[in-house]
Amino acid sequence: MTLGEAKNKVYMLLDEHSAGGEIEHDEDIEKKMTAFFDMAQKTLAQIRKILREEVIVPTLGKTVYAMPENFYSLYRIWADGKNATRRFRWMGGKLVIPEGYAEVTVEYFAVPQTIPTDAPDSYAFEIAPDACECMPYYVAAQQLLPDLVMDYGAMLQMYNYQVSLLKTTQPGENRRIAQSLFRG
């Protein structure tokens, strides 16, 4: 979903239409919209995680490697094609790689980049499509929060309901969980 598509959904939820049915872009609403989408995307990325990977080719003598700027938390580590998550340690937020590995791949959960205030409507969100569908409800609720006439509660309730439906497992987890159930 793009920022422009999401904004239009918010305007529809807020019933911001002219007599002819055209969506009217309110300047007060528009000014806050990007910041609200940024907050929603970052919150949803903690629930419906963004999986990224960093490939490290260890250099001779160097043992400590910094993670990318958008690193939130570790998922798995692969060393020379094998799962090696438990063989590595962390020191000061950096990965310590012992000698002898040709390539190390770190799978991690990422924090979305901050959406610039001047982002074009073509800006694409980093979270999964199902999580994107939750954001217009959150943004609409935030827009209605200071309104003394309109109740923001219904929008917030819809947002919470949509969030409760999000899938939170990562690729391959369902298979591992099922295998462990049948072994036990």
N, C-alpha and C positions, 0 to 999 in steps of 0.2 A: 504494500500500500504506500502511496506517496503522501506527502504532507498536504498537497492540494486536495486529494481525494478524502483524506481524513477531515480536513477543515469543512468540506462540503457536508460530510455526515454530521458534524457538530451543528452546522447551521440548520440542517433538517431537523435534528433533535430539538433544537431551540425554537423551531418554527419561525425562523427568520426569513419570511417570504414576502414579496410585494403582493399587491392585489392581483397582479397578472401571473403569479406563481413562480416568478424568478427569485432566486436566492439573493437576499440583500446582505452585502458584506458590511457589517457594522464596524466602524473604526475602533471603538473601545474593545469589542470582542477580539478583533483581529490583532491588536497590540499584545494581548496576553496569550494568544493561541499557541505560538511556538514554544514558549516557556512551559506551558502546561503539557504539551506533547512531549517535551524533553523529560519532564518529571515522570510522566506516565511510562515512557519507554524505559527509563532507568529502573523504575519499580518493577515493571513486568519482566525485565531481564533477570531479576533475582528469582522469579517464579518459573518462567519459561526461558530457561538459560540459553545464552548464545554460546555455542561451542566453536572454538577457534583452535588452531594449532600453530606451533612455532617449531621450525626445524633448526636444530643446532648441529653444526659440524664442528666438533671440538678441535681447538687448536692446541698444538704442543705447548705444554707449560701452563696454560690457562685452565683453571678448575672451577671458577665461580662465574655463573652466567646470569645476567639480569633478565627478567621477564619483560614482555612488551608492556607499553604504557597502559593498555586497556585490560591487563590481567586482573581478574577478580578472585578466582580460586582455581585450584588444580583439579583436573578430572583424572587424567592418566598420563603415564610416561612410557614411551616405547624406546627401547635401545636396540639398535641393529635389528629391528623388526619384531622384537619380543617384548611382551608387557613386562616392564621393569619398575613399576611405580614404587614398590617397597625397597628397591635397591639404592634409591637416591635420597639425599637429605637436603634440607634447606638451611641457609645461613643468612640472616639479615634480609629475608625476602628474596634471596637469590638462590638459584639451583647450583648445587655442588655436583660436578660430574667427575667421577674417578677416571683415571687414564684407561685406555684400552677400548674405547667405544669409537666407532667410525661415524655414527649418526644417532642423534637423540631427538625424538619428536615429543614435544610437550603438548598434550591436549588440555585446554583450559577453558574456563568460563570467562567471558569477556563482559566488560562494562561498555555500553554503547557510548560512542562519542557524543559530546554535547552538540545539540542541534543549534547551529548559528542563528542569531536573531534575524538575520537577513536571508535565511535559507529560502531557495526558490520552491515553488509548489511542486517541482519535480523531484525534490529530495525524497529518497527512499529510506524508510525506517529499517533498522538493523534487526529487529526482533521478528519472530516467526509470524506468518500471516494470521494464524488464529489469535495470537496475542495482540496483533494490530487491531483486530476487530473490537477489542475491549476499550481501546484508548478513547474513541469518541465519547463514550459514556462518562469516562473520568473527566475529560476536558469540559464537557457540557455541565457536569456537576460543579466543577470549579468556577465556571462562568456564572452559574446561578447562585453560588454560595453567598455573595453579598446582596443579592436581590431579596428585598423584603416581601415581595408579592409572590414570586415563583418559588416553589419548594425544590431544592436540589436533591432531596432524599430519594426520589424515585430514580433519578439518573445514577446516583451512587449505588443504589440497590441493584440496578441492572449491571453496573460495572462489576460489583462484587459477585454477582451470579455468573457473569461471563468468565471472570477470573477463576471461579471454582470449577469450571468445565475444562480448563486448560490441561493439556497433557504435560506432565513434568518429567517423564522418563527420557533418558538419552538413548541414542541408537544402540541396539544390542542389549540393553538392560532387560527388556521383557524376556528375551531368550534365556539370559543368565538366571533370572528370578524363577522362570518356569523349570529350568534344569535343576536348580537347588531344591525346589518343592518336590520333584519326582524322585530325587536321590534320598531325601529325608525320610 
